[in-house]
Amino acid sequence: MEDGGFTTSMTDDAAPVRVGRLPAAAEVERLAAHPRFDAALVMAAGGTADLYQGNRLLNSLINDRARLLFGMLALDLHFTGQADGDIGFSVTQAQENCLAQGICSPGRTTAMIALMRFGGYLEVLPSRDRRRRLLGVTAKLIAAHHARWRCMFTAIAMMRPEGEAALSALDRSDFTPTYARLLADDFRAGLRVLLDSAPELGLFAERNSGMVILFRLVADSGATTASVPVSISALAQRYGVSRAHAGKLLRDAEADGFLSLSQDRGYRVTLTPRLLQATRTFFATAFLYVARRAAEAAAVSART
């Protein structure tokens, strides 16, 4: 069944799960035509790129998209907790979720958990059952999620009232678990906002630091075809990849018709209309999807 932008699915032993769907193409086009859309896109793209913390060790283990998804699932598993009321999740639960969603293998999940514990993003939690070892997210991981969400909500607020409502609700204690659950439910149901809305950007999405490098270029160009200077070494250092990796990404993007790369006293990049259109479609879709889900979470938080 469908209800107001959501698909409702039923299981024998569970309550209805409201699964989000992407906005209609006409709705995406209307938002992309908003007079403040380009400014919102540049702000969201640049803000996201600025927040990114490159790490070569993490890049060697799992790509950016998978790390982001792992963090989202960890947040949801943490707040969902255990049947007896304990907060947190087990390594096995994390492995099963990551394997089921095609994020990474059980071995890589275990290694990822170890690195996140070392970085202060996960911690061991007390459990009623001493035989059970539970992990939970720390304030550091929640703050990282909030920083990304705030960036998107601020951009949305430039065009729609849902952004302001989400910003006001962000620091309420029950907003985070509600919003995380909505995003996780959609992901588990097969929704992939980036690849479903702009599959052309797969070249960037599946490369380490590919999307943040794209966002940096889009922000620096003002989401136009203006030529901008680029330091491949600086991109590599900032986003935790090798210079060869960053250079190959740009050359492959050029071969696919997404940009042109010239060299005259340093490199310059010019984004093509094809790449800008795909990026605009993705951000318009993401803004609408986030606005809808954040508004629902904010409404639940207000009622609580």
C-alpha positions in Angstrom: 0.0 0.0 0.0 1.1 3.6 -0.6 0.3 6.5 1.7 1.4 10.1 1.2 4.9 9.3 -0.2 5.5 6.1 1.8 5.1 2.5 1.0 3.5 0.5 3.9 4.6 -3.1 4.2 3.3 -5.7 6.6 4.9 -8.7 8.2 3.3 -11.4 10.2 5.0 -10.4 13.5 5.7 -6.7 13.1 3.8 -3.4 13.0 3.5 -1.7 9.6 6.9 -0.3 8.4 6.6 3.0 6.5 9.2 2.9 3.8 10.1 6.1 2.0 10.3 6.5 -1.7 12.0 9.1 -3.9 10.0 12.2 -4.9 8.4 12.4 -8.3 10.5 13.8 -11.2 8.1 16.8 -11.5 8.7 17.7 -7.8 12.5 17.4 -8.3 12.3 19.7 -11.3 10.3 22.3 -9.4 12.8 22.4 -6.5 15.8 22.6 -8.9 14.1 25.7 -10.4 13.9 27.4 -7.0 15.8 30.8 -7.2 17.9 29.7 -4.1 18.5 26.2 -5.2 22.0 26.7 -6.6 23.1 28.5 -3.5 21.7 25.7 -1.3 23.5 23.1 -3.5 26.8 24.9 -3.2 26.4 25.3 0.5 25.5 21.6 1.1 28.3 20.4 -1.3 31.0 22.6 0.2 29.8 22.0 3.8 29.9 18.2 3.3 33.3 18.3 1.7 34.6 20.5 4.6 33.3 18.0 7.2 35.0 15.0 5.6 38.0 13.6 7.5 40.2 11.6 5.1 41.9 8.5 6.5 44.0 6.2 4.3 43.7 3.3 6.7 39.9 3.5 6.6 40.0 4.0 2.9 42.0 0.8 2.5 39.4 -1.1 4.5 36.0 0.2 3.1 34.9 3.0 0.8 33.3 6.3 1.8 29.7 5.3 0.9 30.0 2.0 2.9 31.4 3.9 5.9 28.6 6.4 5.9 26.0 3.5 5.7 27.8 1.6 8.4 27.6 4.6 10.7 23.9 5.1 9.9 23.1 1.4 10.7 25.3 1.5 13.9 23.2 4.5 15.1 19.9 2.7 14.4 21.1 -0.6 16.0 22.3 1.3 19.1 19.0 3.0 19.7 16.9 -0.1 18.8 18.8 -2.1 21.4 18.0 -5.6 22.7 14.7 -7.3 23.4 15.4 -7.1 27.2 15.8 -3.3 27.0 19.6 -3.1 26.9 20.8 -0.3 24.6 23.5 -1.3 22.0 24.3 -4.0 19.5 26.5 -7.0 19.2 29.3 -7.5 16.7 27.2 -10.3 15.2 24.3 -8.0 14.7 26.5 -5.5 12.9 28.0 -8.3 10.7 24.6 -9.6 9.8 23.3 -6.1 8.9 26.3 -5.2 6.8 26.3 -8.5 5.0 22.5 -8.4 4.3 22.8 -4.9 2.9 25.9 -5.5 0.8 28.0 -3.0 2.7 31.0 -5.2 3.6 31.9 -8.7 4.7 31.8 -9.9 8.3 35.6 -9.7 8.5 35.7 -6.1 7.3 32.8 -5.3 9.7 34.9 -6.6 12.6 37.9 -4.6 11.4 35.8 -1.5 11.0 34.4 -1.8 14.5 37.9 -2.1 15.9 39.0 1.1 14.1 35.9 3.0 15.2 36.5 1.9 18.8 40.1 3.1 18.5 38.8 6.4 17.1 36.3 6.9 19.9 33.2 6.4 17.8 32.1 3.1 19.4 32.4 1.9 23.0 31.6 -1.2 25.0 28.3 -0.9 27.0 27.1 -2.7 30.2 24.7 -5.5 29.7 22.2 -7.3 31.9 23.5 -10.6 30.4 27.2 -10.8 31.3 27.7 -13.4 28.6 26.7 -10.7 26.0 29.1 -8.0 24.8 27.3 -5.0 23.5 28.7 -2.0 21.6 27.2 1.5 21.5 27.8 4.7 19.6 29.5 7.5 21.5 28.7 11.2 21.6 31.5 11.7 19.0 29.7 9.6 16.4 26.4 11.3 17.1 28.1 14.7 16.7 29.5 13.6 13.4 26.0 12.6 12.2 24.5 15.8 13.5 27.1 17.9 11.7 26.2 16.3 8.3 22.5 16.5 9.0 22.8 20.2 10.1 24.5 21.0 6.8 21.7 19.4 4.8 18.9 20.9 7.0 20.5 24.4 6.7 20.5 24.1 2.9 16.9 22.9 2.9 15.9 25.8 5.1 17.0 28.2 2.3 14.1 26.9 0.3 11.6 25.0 2.5 10.2 25.3 6.0 11.0 21.7 6.8 14.6 22.7 7.1 14.0 25.1 9.9 11.8 22.6 11.7 14.5 20.0 11.5 17.2 22.4 12.8 15.0 23.2 15.7 14.4 19.5 16.5 17.9 18.3 16.0 19.0 18.7 19.6 16.0 17.0 21.1 16.9 13.7 22.6 14.3 11.7 20.7 14.9 13.2 17.2 18.1 11.4 16.5 16.8 7.8 17.2 13.6 8.5 15.2 15.4 10.0 12.2 18.0 7.3 12.2 15.3 4.6 12.2 13.5 6.2 9.3 16.7 6.4 7.2 17.8 2.8 8.2 14.3 1.4 7.4 14.4 3.0 3.9 17.9 1.7 3.3 17.1 -1.9 4.4 14.0 -1.7 2.1 16.3 -1.1 -0.9 16.2 2.7 -1.2 19.4 4.2 -2.6 19.0 8.0 -2.9 22.2 8.6 -4.8 22.2 5.7 -7.2 18.5 5.7 -7.7 18.3 9.4 -8.5 21.6 9.9 -10.4 23.2 6.6 -11.4 25.6 8.6 -13.6 27.5 9.6 -10.4 28.4 5.9 -9.7 31.9 6.6 -11.0 32.4 9.0 -8.0 30.3 7.1 -5.5 32.3 3.9 -5.7 35.7 5.5 -5.5 37.4 6.3 -2.2 36.7 10.1 -1.5 35.1 10.3 -5.0 31.9 12.0 -3.8 33.6 14.6 -1.6 36.1 15.4 -4.3 33.1 15.9 -6.6 31.4 18.1 -4.0 34.5 20.2 -3.6 34.8 20.8 -7.3 31.1 21.6 -7.6 31.3 24.1 -4.6 34.4 25.7 -5.9 32.9 26.2 -9.4 29.7 27.6 -7.9 27.8 24.8 -9.6 28.7 26.3 -13.0 31.0 25.4 -15.9 33.5 28.0 -14.8 37.1 26.7 -14.9 38.6 26.4 -11.4 42.2 25.7 -10.4 42.9 22.3 -8.8 45.8 20.9 -6.8 45.7 17.1 -7.2 48.2 16.8 -4.3 46.1 19.0 -2.0 42.9 17.0 -2.9 44.8 13.7 -2.1 46.1 14.9 1.2 42.9 16.5 2.3 40.7 13.5 1.5 43.0 10.7 2.5 43.9 9.1 -0.8 47.1 8.9 -2.9 47.9 11.5 -5.5 47.7 8.7 -8.2 44.2 7.8 -7.0 43.0 11.4 -7.1 44.6 12.0 -10.5 43.0 8.8 -12.0 39.6 9.8 -10.7 39.8 13.1 -12.6 41.1 11.4 -15.7 38.4 8.7 -15.7 35.8 11.4 -15.1 37.2 13.3 -18.1 37.1 10.1 -20.2 33.4 9.7 -19.3 32.6 13.2 -20.3 32.0 14.6 -16.8 34.8 17.3 -16.9 37.7 18.6 -18.8 41.2 18.7 -17.2 43.8 21.1 -18.5 47.3 21.9 -17.4 48.8 25.4 -17.6 50.9 26.3 -14.6 48.9 23.8 -12.6 45.7 21.9 -13.3 42.3 23.4 -14.0 39.0 21.6 -14.1 35.9 22.5 -16.0 32.7 20.6 -15.1 30.5 19.7 -18.0 26.7 20.4 -18.2 26.2 16.6 -18.0 27.9 16.3 -14.7 26.2 19.4 -13.3 22.8 18.2 -14.3 23.3 14.8 -12.6 24.6 16.6 -9.5 21.6 19.0 -9.5 19.2 16.0 -9.8 20.9 14.2 -7.0 20.8 17.2 -4.6 17.2 18.2 -5.5 16.1 14.6 -4.8 18.2 14.4 -1.6 16.8 17.7 -0.3 13.2 16.6 -0.9 13.8 13.1 0.6 15.6 14.5 3.7 13.0 17.2 4.1 10.2 14.7 4.2 11.9 12.3 6.6 13.2 15.0 8.9 9.8 16.6 9.0 8.3 13.3 10.2 11.0 12.8 12.8 10.5 16.4 14.0 6.8 15.8 14.3 7.3 12.7 16.4 9.8 14.6 18.5 7.3 17.5 19.1 4.6 15.1 20.1 6.9 13.4 22.6 
